[in-house]
Each structure stands twice: as structure tokens, then as C-alpha cells.
Amino acid sequence: MSAIELTPADRKAKRGEAHHLEPVVMIGAEGLTPAIVKETDAALKAHGLIKIRMFSDDRAAREAALAELADRLDAAPVQHIGKLLVLWRPLPEKAAPEKEDRRPGPRTVKLVTFSKSGTHRPTVKKVTVMGNQRVTAGGQIKRAKARATSVKKRAQG
């Protein structure tokens, strides 16, 4: 029995999501080899929901392969229609490494200057603002100043 059990409503939703997908793993005459299991695991890690094409004419062998893949990879079998098998496993959460010493990088800002007469178009200028700069209300770029801290707070920290 696979580790993940889907409700009929969940299975129906996954079938709908998988409808437009192309098969990413092909199983040939050799059947389930360790290389096929490894590739299927990599595809599940990358996509979560995958289609597998199995070129065997034996329906029982396809059903057994779907069940075995689901068991070995802790995935849920979604669908077996013809020679296509659909597997689903939730995507692992990617932990983004946070750097404490990281500062803001450059960003592109649009500066809009409106014309003095209402009939002309405003001028738009794209400017790159560095991490230590700021844009004033008048549209000028100023270098950010270090915040002044009191003598008492400096002594504490």
C-alpha cells in the first residue's frame, strides 16, 4: 500500500491537472529497473505530478509497476489509463538560505516627470538605484545617510 492515500475528489483534481502533461519517464521492455526508479524519483522531486509511459501490452504488469513505484517512492497513484500512468507526490519545501550580512541590491525605478502644460505627455526615465541610495519625492537620487544613534544607545550595543 502506498504511503499517500488520495480521496476521490483529490484524485479527480490531480487527473485534471495531469491532463495536459507529457510523459517524463518512459518504461521499456526491461520493466522497472533501478535507473527507472531513480529517474521517476527525480521527476517527482522536480514536478510533483508526472506522467509515465509504459510500453508493455500487459495490463497487469502496468498495474503492478504503478503500485510498486508508488510504494517505493512514497507517492500516490492517481490514474492508469491505457499505457499512461500518473503519479503524485507533494513537492518538498525548498529552504532558501538567508544571509545575515546581505544588503539590498540595485533596482530599476521609473521616474515620471509631468509636463507643466496638461497637453504634453509625461516623461518617463528609468534609473538604477543602488542599495545605498534613495529616491526623493522630487525625483532626485540621494545617497542614504547612516542613521544617527544616540551616545547612550551606542554605549549599550
Buried (B, 14 or more C-beta within 10 A) or exposed (E): EBEBEBEEEBBEBBBEBBEEEEBBBEBEEEEBEEEBBEBBBEBBEEBBBBBBBBEBEEEEBBEBBBBBBBEEBEBBBBBBEEBBBBBBBEEEEEEEEEEEEEEEEEEEBEBEEEEEEEEEEEEEEEEEBBEEBEBEEEEEBEEEEEEEEEEEEEEEE
